Amino acid sequence: MSQRFLYASSLSVANDPSQDLSSIISSSTDSDFLVRQQTARAEQQLGEYLCFQYGVDHNLETRIVRLPNVFGPFSPWEGGRERAPAALCRKIALAKLTSSPDIEIWGDGQQTRTFCYIDDCVSALHQAMQSSYPISAILGGSPPFTINQIADIIIQIAGIQVSKRYLHDLGHHEQFIPHETDLPLVVGPEPPTSIEQGLANTYAWIEERVRVHLLNLRNN
């Protein structure tokens, strides 16, 4: 097999915002958030173009794979780099281990995302590299889940009762991920690992990290 290069892109590239920059700045109360969101999409698009053109110029087979939100054990779970599932696992584990009555959720909880468990993602990336598709996608799960739904699943896994406290209506029900794509799928609407099993594995790992963190705080 000839040398191949993988570029991990995002499904959000397919979302073509209907508003241009000037209309966002002039009309939106969340202009900073939306500008950063559009900039991230533009960066991913440019990356795809550069990857493809580099392959053409240097006779290198490139494979572009658009990913949803990938989660699982060993992922960042604190410090601001964590994805929503890991952040929720940390907050719910902390609530469980400290008997806190509630957890904080950014936004109104109705923001929708698609998710893919890390094991399925790794397998899909390998499949994409072996395929003849220059660009493909991991659709994750269908339909996408709201942040509230993900939180409810984790709360059930943790076996506790907590209330949700919403901090700021950031994103306004925004859905970053399209329901459909015409790209070849290396993971389709029904991924091998269910969202419940993936979150159970992730929560167990993060709860142990939180337990150790609390123990270290008490001992210092």
TORPA-4810 file (N, C-alpha, C, O; in nm, 3 decimals):
<nodes>
NODE_1_0.085_-0.120_0.000_0.000_0.000_0.000_0.088_0.124_0.000_0.188_0.131_0.072_M
NODE_2_0.052_0.222_-0.080_0.125_0.347_-0.083_0.103_0.424_0.046_0.010_0.395_0.121_S
NODE_3_0.188_0.524_0.071_0.174_0.605_0.191_0.044_0.684_0.186_0.003_0.734_0.081_Q
NODE_4_-0.019_0.695_0.303_-0.145_0.769_0.312_-0.139_0.861_0.433_-0.071_0.834_0.532_R
NODE_5_-0.213_0.970_0.422_-0.217_1.070_0.529_-0.362_1.090_0.571_-0.450_1.107_0.486_F
NODE_6_-0.386_1.088_0.702_-0.522_1.104_0.756_-0.539_1.245_0.811_-0.456_1.292_0.888_L
NODE_7_-0.647_1.311_0.771_-0.684_1.439_0.830_-0.818_1.423_0.901_-0.920_1.395_0.838_Y
NODE_8_-0.817_1.440_1.033_-0.939_1.428_1.113_-1.010_1.563_1.113_-0.966_1.658_1.178_A
NODE_9_-1.120_1.570_1.041_-1.199_1.692_1.031_-1.322_1.680_1.120_-1.326_1.595_1.209_S
NODE_10_-1.421_1.763_1.096_-1.540_1.765_1.181_-1.667_1.766_1.097_-1.671_1.825_0.990_S
NODE_11_-1.769_1.699_1.147_-1.898_1.701_1.079_-1.956_1.842_1.074_-2.041_1.870_0.989_L
NODE_12_-1.913_1.930_1.164_-1.968_2.065_1.165_-1.928_2.143_1.040_-1.987_2.247_1.012_S
NODE_13_-1.828_2.095_0.965_-1.791_2.160_0.840_-1.909_2.163_0.745_-1.923_2.256_0.666_V
NODE_14_-1.995_2.061_0.752_-2.108_2.051_0.661_-2.218_2.151_0.692_-2.304_2.177_0.608_A
NODE_15_-2.214_2.209_0.811_-2.313_2.311_0.846_-2.272_2.442_0.782_-2.174_2.504_0.824_N
NODE_16_-2.346_2.485_0.681_-2.314_2.609_0.611_-2.397_2.720_0.671_-2.515_2.731_0.640_D
NODE_17_-2.339_2.805_0.757_-2.418_2.907_0.826_-2.485_3.001_0.727_-2.424_3.042_0.629_P
NODE_18_-2.609_3.033_0.753_-2.685_3.119_0.663_-2.650_3.267_0.684_-2.682_3.351_0.600_S
NODE_19_-2.585_3.297_0.796_-2.552_3.436_0.825_-2.405_3.463_0.794_-2.319_3.380_0.824_Q
NODE_20_-2.376_3.579_0.735_-2.237_3.616_0.718_-2.189_3.690_0.843_-2.266_3.717_0.934_D
NODE_21_-2.060_3.722_0.845_-2.001_3.780_0.965_-2.066_3.912_1.004_-2.089_3.937_1.123_L
NODE_22_-2.095_3.998_0.906_-2.150_4.130_0.938_-2.287_4.119_1.003_-2.318_4.193_1.096_S
NODE_23_-2.370_4.026_0.954_-2.503_4.012_1.013_-2.498_3.953_1.152_-2.581_3.985_1.237_S
NODE_24_-2.401_3.865_1.176_-2.385_3.807_1.309_-2.348_3.916_1.410_-2.407_3.925_1.517_I
NODE_25_-2.249_3.997_1.373_-2.201_4.100_1.464_-2.309_4.204_1.492_-2.321_4.253_1.605_I
NODE_26_-2.389_4.239_1.391_-2.486_4.346_1.407_-2.614_4.302_1.476_-2.683_4.385_1.535_S
NODE_27_-2.648_4.173_1.471_-2.780_4.132_1.518_-2.778_4.036_1.636_-2.882_4.018_1.699_S
NODE_28_-2.666_3.975_1.667_-2.667_3.869_1.767_-2.614_3.918_1.900_-2.516_3.992_1.907_S
NODE_29_-2.679_3.874_2.007_-2.630_3.904_2.142_-2.517_3.811_2.180_-2.446_3.836_2.277_T
NODE_30_-2.499_3.704_2.104_-2.391_3.609_2.131_-2.290_3.612_2.016_-2.242_3.508_1.973_D
NODE_31_-2.259_3.734_1.966_-2.176_3.745_1.848_-2.038_3.683_1.868_-1.986_3.618_1.777_S
NODE_32_-1.977_3.700_1.987_-1.844_3.646_2.011_-1.846_3.494_1.998_-1.757_3.435_1.936_D
NODE_33_-1.946_3.431_2.057_-1.959_3.285_2.049_-1.976_3.240_1.905_-1.913_3.144_1.863_F
NODE_34_-2.062_3.309_1.829_-2.090_3.268_1.693_-1.973_3.293_1.600_-1.948_3.214_1.508_L
NODE_35_-1.900_3.401_1.622_-1.781_3.427_1.541_-1.677_3.318_1.565_-1.617_3.268_1.470_V
NODE_36_-1.655_3.282_1.691_-1.560_3.175_1.720_-1.606_3.042_1.657_-1.524_2.964_1.609_R
NODE_37_-1.737_3.019_1.660_-1.793_2.898_1.600_-1.768_2.895_1.449_-1.726_2.793_1.395_Q
NODE_38_-1.794_3.007_1.382_-1.773_3.014_1.238_-1.624_3.003_1.205_-1.588_2.938_1.106_Q
NODE_39_-1.538_3.064_1.286_-1.395_3.057_1.262_-1.346_2.914_1.270_-1.263_2.872_1.189_T
NODE_40_-1.396_2.839_1.368_-1.356_2.698_1.382_-1.398_2.618_1.259_-1.323_2.532_1.212_A
NODE_41_-1.518_2.645_1.208_-1.564_2.574_1.088_-1.478_2.609_0.968_-1.442_2.522_0.889_R
NODE_42_-1.446_2.737_0.954_-1.364_2.781_0.842_-1.225_2.717_0.849_-1.168_2.680_0.746_A
NODE_43_-1.171_2.705_0.972_-1.041_2.643_0.990_-1.043_2.497_0.944_-0.951_2.450_0.878_E
NODE_44_-1.151_2.426_0.981_-1.163_2.286_0.939_-1.176_2.275_0.788_-1.115_2.187_0.727_Q
NODE_45_-1.257_2.363_0.727_-1.272_2.361_0.583_-1.139_2.384_0.513_-1.104_2.313_0.419_Q
NODE_46_-1.065_2.485_0.558_-0.935_2.515_0.499_-0.841_2.396_0.514_-0.766_2.363_0.422_L
NODE_47_-0.844_2.332_0.630_-0.761_2.214_0.653_-0.791_2.103_0.553_-0.700_2.038_0.502_G
NODE_48_-0.921_2.082_0.526_-0.958_1.980_0.428_-0.903_2.012_0.289_-0.846_1.926_0.223_E
NODE_49_-0.919_2.138_0.247_-0.870_2.178_0.115_-0.718_2.163_0.105_-0.667_2.112_0.006_Y
NODE_50_-0.647_2.208_0.210_-0.502_2.200_0.208_-0.454_2.055_0.206_-0.359_2.021_0.136_L
NODE_51_-0.521_1.971_0.283_-0.485_1.829_0.287_-0.502_1.766_0.149_-0.414_1.694_0.101_C
NODE_52_-0.616_1.792_0.087_-0.643_1.735_-0.045_-0.544_1.786_-0.149_-0.491_1.708_-0.228_F
NODE_53_-0.518_1.917_-0.148_-0.429_1.975_-0.248_-0.285_1.928_-0.228_-0.213_1.906_-0.325_Q
NODE_54_-0.243_1.913_-0.103_-0.108_1.863_-0.076_-0.092_1.722_-0.133_0.012_1.687_-0.188_Y
NODE_55_-0.198_1.641_-0.119_-0.194_1.506_-0.175_-0.179_1.507_-0.325_-0.104_1.427_-0.382_G
NODE_56_-0.251_1.597_-0.391_-0.242_1.609_-0.536_-0.102_1.654_-0.578_-0.043_1.598_-0.671_V
NODE_57_-0.049_1.754_-0.509_0.081_1.811_-0.547_0.196_1.715_-0.522_0.296_1.718_-0.594_D
NODE_58_0.184_1.628_-0.421_0.297_1.543_-0.381_0.268_1.394_-0.400_0.339_1.310_-0.346_H
NODE_59_0.165_1.363_-0.476_0.131_1.224_-0.506_0.116_1.140_-0.379_0.168_1.029_-0.369_N
NODE_60_0.044_1.198_-0.284_0.020_1.131_-0.156_-0.129_1.106_-0.140_-0.210_1.198_-0.154_L
NODE_61_-0.166_0.983_-0.110_-0.307_0.951_-0.091_-0.353_1.007_0.044_-0.301_0.970_0.149_E
NODE_62_-0.449_1.096_0.040_-0.502_1.154_0.163_-0.641_1.099_0.192_-0.717_1.068_0.101_T
NODE_63_-0.671_1.087_0.320_-0.802_1.042_0.364_-0.854_1.144_0.466_-0.794_1.165_0.571_R
NODE_64_-0.966_1.206_0.432_-1.029_1.303_0.521_-1.151_1.236_0.585_-1.237_1.183_0.515_I
NODE_65_-1.157_1.240_0.717_-1.271_1.181_0.788_-1.333_1.288_0.876_-1.266_1.347_0.960_V
NODE_66_-1.462_1.312_0.857_-1.534_1.409_0.940_-1.591_1.338_1.062_-1.669_1.243_1.051_R
NODE_67_-1.551_1.387_1.179_-1.586_1.322_1.305_-1.695_1.398_1.378_-1.704_1.521_1.368_L
NODE_68_-1.779_1.326_1.452_-1.869_1.391_1.548_-1.793_1.413_1.678_-1.670_1.413_1.678_P
NODE_69_-1.863_1.433_1.789_-1.800_1.444_1.919_-1.756_1.304_1.965_-1.839_1.215_1.983_N
NODE_70_-1.625_1.286_1.981_-1.570_1.157_2.022_-1.548_1.159_2.173_-1.498_1.257_2.227_V
NODE_71_-1.585_1.052_2.242_-1.572_1.047_2.387_-1.530_0.907_2.431_-1.538_0.811_2.354_F
NODE_72_-1.485_0.899_2.554_-1.447_0.769_2.609_-1.346_0.786_2.721_-1.303_0.898_2.750_G
NODE_73_-1.306_0.675_2.786_-1.204_0.682_2.889_-1.072_0.735_2.834_-1.046_0.725_2.714_P
NODE_74_-0.991_0.791_2.923_-0.858_0.846_2.892_-0.864_0.976_2.813_-0.760_1.025_2.767_F
NODE_75_-0.982_1.031_2.796_-0.994_1.161_2.731_-0.981_1.271_2.836_-0.997_1.243_2.954_S
NODE_76_-0.952_1.396_2.795_-0.950_1.505_2.893_-1.082_1.513_2.969_-1.189_1.504_2.907_P
NODE_77_-1.077_1.529_3.099_-1.200_1.531_3.179_-1.207_1.655_3.270_-1.304_1.672_3.343_W
NODE_78_-1.105_1.740_3.265_-1.105_1.863_3.342_-1.012_1.963_3.274_-0.938_1.927_3.182_E
NODE_79_-1.016_2.088_3.320_-0.922_2.186_3.269_-0.969_2.267_3.150_-0.895_2.353_3.102_G
NODE_80_-1.091_2.242_3.101_-1.145_2.320_2.992_-1.133_2.258_2.855_-1.194_2.308_2.760_G
NODE_81_-1.057_2.149_2.839_-1.041_2.085_2.709_-1.135_1.967_2.690_-1.138_1.905_2.584_R
NODE_82_-1.212_1.935_2.795_-1.298_1.818_2.789_-1.422_1.843_2.705_-1.471_1.956_2.697_E
NODE_83_-1.473_1.738_2.643_-1.598_1.745_2.570_-1.716_1.731_2.666_-1.699_1.700_2.784_R
NODE_84_-1.837_1.754_2.613_-1.956_1.754_2.699_-1.973_1.625_2.778_-2.000_1.633_2.898_A
NODE_85_-1.960_1.504_2.718_-1.979_1.383_2.799_-1.882_1.374_2.916_-1.922_1.336_3.026_P
NODE_86_-1.755_1.408_2.893_-1.657_1.400_3.001_-1.685_1.506_3.108_-1.674_1.477_3.227_A
NODE_87_-1.722_1.626_3.067_-1.753_1.732_3.163_-1.873_1.692_3.249_-1.872_1.714_3.370_A
NODE_88_-1.975_1.635_3.187_-2.093_1.593_3.262_-2.060_1.477_3.354_-2.110_1.471_3.467_L
NODE_89_-1.977_1.383_3.308_-1.936_1.273_3.395_-1.863_1.326_3.517_-1.886_1.279_3.629_C
NODE_90_-1.774_1.425_3.498_-1.701_1.482_3.611_-1.795_1.551_3.709_-1.784_1.531_3.830_R
NODE_91_-1.887_1.631_3.657_-1.979_1.705_3.744_-2.070_1.609_3.821_-2.097_1.630_3.940_K
NODE_92_-2.117_1.506_3.755_-2.208_1.412_3.820_-2.133_1.325_3.920_-2.185_1.293_4.027_I
NODE_93_-2.010_1.285_3.887_-1.929_1.209_3.982_-1.898_1.293_4.105_-1.901_1.243_4.217_A
NODE_94_-1.868_1.420_4.084_-1.839_1.510_4.196_-1.964_1.528_4.283_-1.954_1.529_4.406_L
NODE_95_-2.079_1.540_4.219_-2.204_1.552_4.295_-2.229_1.426_4.377_-2.272_1.434_4.492_A
NODE_96_-2.202_1.310_4.317_-2.223_1.183_4.388_-2.129_1.170_4.507_-2.172_1.131_4.616_K
NODE_97_-2.002_1.201_4.487_-1.902_1.178_4.591_-1.902_1.285_4.699_-1.845_1.265_4.806_L
NODE_98_-1.966_1.399_4.672_-1.974_1.506_4.773_-2.117_1.531_4.820_-2.142_1.623_4.897_T
NODE_99_-2.210_1.448_4.772_-2.352_1.462_4.807_-2.406_1.599_4.770_-2.486_1.656_4.844_S
NODE_100_-2.362_1.652_4.658_-2.413_1.781_4.611_-2.553_1.764_4.553_-2.580_1.662_4.491_S
NODE_101_-2.642_1.861_4.571_-2.781_1.844_4.526_-2.802_1.876_4.378_-2.906_1.842_4.322_P
NODE_102_-2.704_1.942_4.313_-2.728_1.980_4.174_-2.597_1.984_4.095_-2.488_1.978_4.152_D
NODE_103_-2.611_1.995_3.963_-2.497_2.011_3.874_-2.523_2.132_3.785_-2.638_2.167_3.759_I
NODE_104_-2.417_2.194_3.737_-2.429_2.308_3.648_-2.421_2.262_3.503_-2.339_2.177_3.468_E
NODE_105_-2.507_2.320_3.418_-2.504_2.293_3.275_-2.502_2.425_3.201_-2.587_2.511_3.223_I
NODE_106_-2.403_2.440_3.112_-2.399_2.559_3.028_-2.507_2.551_2.923_-2.528_2.446_2.862_W
NODE_107_-2.576_2.663_2.900_-2.684_2.666_2.803_-2.814_2.619_2.866_-2.826_2.611_2.988_G
NODE_108_-2.910_2.590_2.780_-3.041_2.546_2.831_-3.058_2.395_2.827_-3.164_2.343_2.860_D
NODE_109_-2.952_2.325_2.787_-2.957_2.179_2.785_-3.019_2.120_2.659_-3.020_1.998_2.642_G
NODE_110_-3.071_2.206_2.572_-3.136_2.157_2.450_-3.042_2.155_2.329_-3.083_2.117_2.219_Q
NODE_111_-2.916_2.196_2.349_-2.820_2.189_2.239_-2.803_2.043_2.198_-2.795_1.955_2.283_Q
NODE_112_-2.799_2.017_2.068_-2.789_1.879_2.019_-2.652_1.852_1.960_-2.591_1.938_1.897_T
NODE_113_-2.605_1.730_1.982_-2.476_1.685_1.930_-2.488_1.538_1.888_-2.576_1.466_1.936_R
NODE_114_-2.400_1.496_1.799_-2.385_1.354_1.773_-2.255_1.307_1.836_-2.159_1.384_1.847_T
NODE_115_-2.252_1.181_1.879_-2.140_1.130_1.956_-2.094_0.996_1.900_-2.172_0.921_1.841_F
NODE_116_-1.966_0.969_1.920_-1.909_0.840_1.879_-1.812_0.795_1.987_-1.724_0.871_2.029_C
NODE_117_-1.828_0.672_2.032_-1.739_0.616_2.135_-1.601_0.593_2.074_-1.589_0.557_1.957_Y
NODE_118_-1.497_0.612_2.155_-1.360_0.612_2.105_-1.323_0.481_2.035_-1.254_0.485_1.932_I
NODE_119_-1.365_0.367_2.086_-1.331_0.240_2.022_-1.387_0.234_1.881_-1.320_0.189_1.788_D
NODE_120_-1.512_0.279_1.865_-1.574_0.279_1.733_-1.504_0.377_1.640_-1.489_0.351_1.521_D
NODE_121_-1.459_0.489_1.696_-1.390_0.590_1.616_-1.257_0.537_1.564_-1.226_0.553_1.445_C
NODE_122_-1.179_0.474_1.650_-1.049_0.420_1.609_-1.068_0.316_1.498_-0.995_0.316_1.399_V
NODE_123_-1.166_0.228_1.517_-1.194_0.127_1.414_-1.236_0.192_1.283_-1.196_0.147_1.176_S
NODE_124_-1.316_0.299_1.292_-1.363_0.368_1.172_-1.249_0.437_1.099_-1.245_0.436_0.976_A
NODE_125_-1.156_0.497_1.174_-1.043_0.563_1.112_-0.955_0.463_1.037_-0.906_0.491_0.928_L
NODE_126_-0.936_0.346_1.097_-0.860_0.241_1.028_-0.931_0.198_0.901_-0.868_0.179_0.796_H
NODE_127_-1.062_0.182_0.911_-1.142_0.144_0.794_-1.131_0.249_0.684_-1.119_0.216_0.566_Q
NODE_128_-1.135_0.376_0.723_-1.127_0.484_0.625_-0.992_0.484_0.555_-0.984_0.509_0.434_A
NODE_129_-0.885_0.456_0.630_-0.752_0.455_0.571_-0.735_0.341_0.471_-0.658_0.352_0.376_M
NODE_130_-0.808_0.230_0.493_-0.800_0.117_0.401_-0.891_0.133_0.280_-0.876_0.061_0.182_Q
NODE_131_-0.983_0.226_0.288_-1.084_0.241_0.182_-1.030_0.323_0.066_-0.918_0.374_0.070_S
NODE_132_-1.112_0.334_-0.038_-1.077_0.416_-0.154_-1.143_0.553_-0.149_-1.134_0.630_-0.245_S
NODE_133_-1.212_0.584_-0.036_-1.283_0.711_-0.026_-1.187_0.823_0.013_-1.124_0.813_0.119_Y
NODE_134_-1.172_0.927_-0.067_-1.088_1.040_-0.026_-1.143_1.112_0.095_-1.067_1.167_0.176_P
NODE_135_-1.277_1.114_0.109_-1.340_1.179_0.223_-1.459_1.096_0.267_-1.536_1.049_0.184_I
NODE_136_-1.473_1.079_0.396_-1.582_1.000_0.451_-1.624_1.060_0.584_-1.568_1.161_0.627_S
NODE_137_-1.723_0.999_0.648_-1.778_1.058_0.770_-1.814_0.950_0.872_-1.849_0.837_0.836_A
NODE_138_-1.805_0.988_0.998_-1.859_0.908_1.108_-1.985_0.979_1.154_-1.978_1.085_1.215_I
NODE_139_-2.099_0.921_1.126_-2.224_0.988_1.160_-2.254_0.979_1.309_-2.321_1.065_1.364_L
NODE_140_-2.203_0.874_1.373_-2.222_0.862_1.518_-2.353_0.794_1.550_-2.365_0.672_1.534_G
NODE_141_-2.450_0.868_1.596_-2.580_0.812_1.630_-2.691_0.898_1.575_-2.672_1.019_1.558_G
NODE_142_-2.803_0.841_1.548_-2.915_0.916_1.493_-3.041_0.878_1.570_-3.067_0.759_1.589_S
NODE_143_-3.121_0.974_1.614_-3.098_1.119_1.601_-2.994_1.166_1.701_-2.959_1.092_1.793_P
NODE_144_-2.945_1.289_1.685_-2.849_1.343_1.783_-2.914_1.354_1.922_-3.036_1.359_1.934_P
NODE_145_-2.830_1.357_2.023_-2.877_1.368_2.161_-2.864_1.512_2.209_-2.772_1.583_2.170_F
NODE_146_-2.957_1.552_2.295_-2.942_1.682_2.360_-2.849_1.665_2.480_-2.828_1.554_2.529_T
NODE_147_-2.795_1.776_2.527_-2.710_1.773_2.646_-2.789_1.723_2.766_-2.736_1.651_2.850_I
NODE_148_-2.915_1.761_2.774_-3.001_1.711_2.883_-3.014_1.559_2.879_-3.008_1.494_2.983_N
NODE_149_-3.030_1.503_2.760_-3.043_1.358_2.748_-2.915_1.288_2.792_-2.920_1.187_2.862_Q
NODE_150_-2.801_1.342_2.751_-2.673_1.283_2.793_-2.659_1.290_2.944_-2.618_1.193_3.007_I
NODE_151_-2.694_1.404_3.003_-2.686_1.419_3.148_-2.777_1.319_3.218_-2.737_1.258_3.317_A
NODE_152_-2.898_1.300_3.167_-2.992_1.207_3.230_-2.940_1.063_3.227_-2.956_0.988_3.323_D
NODE_153_-2.877_1.025_3.115_-2.821_0.890_3.105_-2.710_0.872_3.209_-2.703_0.768_3.275_I
NODE_154_-2.622_0.972_3.222_-2.511_0.961_3.317_-2.562_0.960_3.460_-2.512_0.886_3.544_I
NODE_155_-2.662_1.042_3.489_-2.721_1.044_3.623_-2.776_0.907_3.659_-2.760_0.861_3.772_I
NODE_156_-2.840_0.842_3.564_-2.893_0.707_3.587_-2.778_0.608_3.609_-2.787_0.521_3.696_Q
NODE_157_-2.672_0.620_3.531_-2.556_0.532_3.548_-2.495_0.550_3.686_-2.457_0.453_3.751_I
NODE_158_-2.486_0.676_3.732_-2.426_0.705_3.863_-2.516_0.659_3.977_-2.468_0.639_4.089_A
NODE_159_-2.644_0.643_3.950_-2.736_0.597_4.053_-2.767_0.700_4.159_-2.784_0.667_4.276_G
NODE_160_-2.776_0.826_4.117_-2.805_0.934_4.212_-2.921_1.018_4.160_-2.968_1.000_4.048_I
NODE_161_-2.966_1.108_4.244_-3.068_1.204_4.205_-3.011_1.344_4.226_-2.978_1.382_4.339_Q
NODE_162_-3.000_1.419_4.119_-2.953_1.557_4.127_-3.039_1.642_4.033_-3.096_1.591_3.937_V
NODE_163_-3.046_1.769_4.062_-3.116_1.862_3.974_-3.015_1.933_3.886_-2.897_1.939_3.919_S
NODE_164_-3.062_1.987_3.774_-2.975_2.058_3.680_-2.995_2.207_3.697_-3.108_2.256_3.701_K
NODE_165_-2.885_2.279_3.707_-2.890_2.425_3.719_-2.826_2.485_3.594_-2.708_2.465_3.568_R
NODE_166_-2.907_2.560_3.518_-2.861_2.613_3.390_-2.801_2.752_3.411_-2.860_2.837_3.476_Y
NODE_167_-2.682_2.773_3.354_-2.606_2.894_3.381_-2.629_3.006_3.280_-2.648_3.121_3.318_L
NODE_168_-2.629_2.972_3.152_-2.639_3.077_3.051_-2.689_3.014_2.923_-2.645_2.906_2.885_H
NODE_169_-2.781_3.082_2.856_-2.841_3.027_2.734_-2.745_3.042_2.617_-2.773_3.114_2.521_D
NODE_170_-2.632_2.973_2.626_-2.529_2.982_2.523_-2.561_2.884_2.411_-2.570_2.764_2.435_L
NODE_171_-2.577_2.934_2.290_-2.598_2.845_2.177_-2.742_2.835_2.133_-2.769_2.799_2.019_G
NODE_172_-2.839_2.867_2.222_-2.980_2.871_2.185_-3.025_2.747_2.109_-3.062_2.760_1.992_H
NODE_173_-3.026_2.636_2.165_-3.073_2.514_2.099_-2.993_2.482_1.972_-3.038_2.403_1.889_H
NODE_174_-2.878_2.540_1.958_-2.803_2.524_1.832_-2.769_2.378_1.809_-2.729_2.306_1.902_E
NODE_175_-2.784_2.334_1.685_-2.743_2.200_1.648_-2.630_2.211_1.547_-2.650_2.260_1.436_Q
NODE_176_-2.513_2.167_1.587_-2.396_2.181_1.501_-2.391_2.072_1.395_-2.329_2.091_1.290_F
NODE_177_-2.453_1.959_1.420_-2.429_1.842_1.337_-2.550_1.812_1.250_-2.662_1.804_1.301_I
NODE_178_-2.532_1.797_1.118_-2.645_1.768_1.030_-2.698_1.627_1.053_-2.624_1.537_1.091_P
NODE_179_-2.830_1.610_1.029_-2.890_1.477_1.043_-2.846_1.385_0.930_-2.840_1.263_0.949_H
NODE_180_-2.815_1.439_0.815_-2.783_1.357_0.700_-2.655_1.407_0.635_-2.621_1.524_0.645_E
NODE_181_-2.586_1.316_0.568_-2.470_1.352_0.489_-2.464_1.260_0.369_-2.501_1.143_0.378_T
NODE_182_-2.418_1.313_0.256_-2.408_1.231_0.136_-2.269_1.170_0.123_-2.237_1.110_0.020_D
NODE_183_-2.185_1.185_0.227_-2.053_1.124_0.224_-2.061_0.975_0.257_-2.154_0.933_0.326_L
NODE_184_-1.966_0.895_0.209_-1.960_0.756_0.253_-1.941_0.750_0.404_-1.868_0.830_0.461_P
NODE_185_-2.007_0.654_0.470_-2.002_0.645_0.615_-1.913_0.530_0.658_-1.930_0.417_0.612_L
NODE_186_-1.817_0.559_0.746_-1.739_0.451_0.806_-1.800_0.408_0.939_-1.772_0.298_0.987_V
NODE_187_-1.883_0.491_0.998_-1.974_0.451_1.106_-2.106_0.519_1.076_-2.113_0.642_1.064_V
NODE_188_-2.212_0.440_1.064_-2.341_0.495_1.027_-2.427_0.532_1.146_-2.375_0.551_1.256_G
NODE_189_-2.558_0.541_1.124_-2.650_0.585_1.230_-2.656_0.490_1.350_-2.696_0.532_1.459_P
NODE_190_-2.617_0.364_1.332_-2.622_0.268_1.443_-2.481_0.221_1.474_-2.438_0.118_1.421_E
NODE_191_-2.407_0.293_1.558_-2.269_0.255_1.589_-2.263_0.125_1.668_-2.360_0.090_1.734_P
NODE_192_-2.150_0.054_1.663_-2.138_-0.074_1.737_-2.159_-0.059_1.887_-2.217_-0.147_1.950_P
NODE_193_-2.112_0.053_1.946_-2.126_0.074_2.089_-2.240_0.171_2.115_-2.239_0.283_2.063_T
NODE_194_-2.337_0.130_2.195_-2.450_0.218_2.225_-2.403_0.336_2.308_-2.300_0.329_2.375_S
NODE_195_-2.478_0.444_2.303_-2.444_0.562_2.382_-2.444_0.529_2.532_-2.363_0.582_2.608_I
NODE_196_-2.536_0.441_2.574_-2.545_0.403_2.716_-2.419_0.328_2.760_-2.365_0.356_2.867_E
NODE_197_-2.373_0.232_2.679_-2.255_0.156_2.716_-2.131_0.242_2.712_-2.046_0.234_2.801_Q
NODE_198_-2.120_0.326_2.609_-2.005_0.416_2.601_-1.997_0.510_2.719_-1.889_0.534_2.773_G
NODE_199_-2.112_0.566_2.758_-2.113_0.658_2.873_-2.086_0.584_3.004_-2.023_0.640_3.094_L
NODE_200_-2.132_0.459_3.015_-2.105_0.381_3.136_-1.955_0.358_3.151_-1.901_0.372_3.261_A
NODE_201_-1.888_0.322_3.043_-1.743_0.301_3.047_-1.671_0.431_3.083_-1.578_0.433_3.163_N
NODE_202_-1.717_0.540_3.021_-1.652_0.670_3.043_-1.674_0.717_3.187_-1.582_0.765_3.252_T
NODE_203_-1.798_0.702_3.235_-1.828_0.749_3.370_-1.747_0.672_3.475_-1.696_0.732_3.569_Y
NODE_204_-1.736_0.542_3.460_-1.662_0.461_3.557_-1.518_0.508_3.567_-1.462_0.516_3.676_A
NODE_205_-1.458_0.539_3.453_-1.318_0.584_3.452_-1.305_0.723_3.516_-1.214_0.746_3.595_W
NODE_206_-1.396_0.814_3.481_-1.387_0.950_3.534_-1.423_0.955_3.682_-1.362_1.031_3.757_I
NODE_207_-1.519_0.874_3.726_-1.553_0.874_3.869_-1.431_0.835_3.952_-1.409_0.892_4.059_E
NODE_208_-1.353_0.741_3.905_-1.234_0.700_3.978_-1.132_0.813_3.982_-1.065_0.833_4.083_E
NODE_209_-1.119_0.888_3.870_-1.028_1.002_3.868_-1.073_1.109_3.969_-0.991_1.166_4.041_R
NODE_210_-1.204_1.134_3.974_-1.257_1.234_4.067_-1.237_1.186_4.211_-1.206_1.267_4.299_V
NODE_211_-1.256_1.058_4.236_-1.238_1.002_4.370_-1.093_1.023_4.418_-1.070_1.064_4.532_R
NODE_212_-0.998_0.995_4.332_-0.857_1.013_4.366_-0.826_1.161_4.388_-0.753_1.197_4.480_V
NODE_213_-0.884_1.247_4.304_-0.862_1.391_4.318_-0.913_1.441_4.453_-0.844_1.518_4.521_H
NODE_214_-1.032_1.399_4.492_-1.088_1.442_4.621_-1.004_1.390_4.736_-0.982_1.460_4.835_L
NODE_215_-0.957_1.266_4.724_-0.873_1.208_4.829_-0.743_1.287_4.845_-0.697_1.311_4.956_L
NODE_216_-0.685_1.325_4.732_-0.561_1.404_4.738_-0.585_1.540_4.802_-0.500_1.589_4.877_N
NODE_217_-0.699_1.601_4.773_-0.731_1.731_4.834_-0.745_1.717_4.984_-0.700_1.805_5.058_L
NODE_218_-0.805_1.610_5.031_-0.823_1.591_5.176_-0.691_1.564_5.246_-0.673_1.599_5.363_R
NODE_219_-0.597_1.502_5.173_-0.469_1.466_5.234_-0.367_1.579_5.230_-0.262_1.571_5.293_N
NODE_220_-0.398_1.685_5.155_-0.303_1.797_5.143_-0.340_1.911_5.236_-0.271_2.013_5.238_N
</nodes>
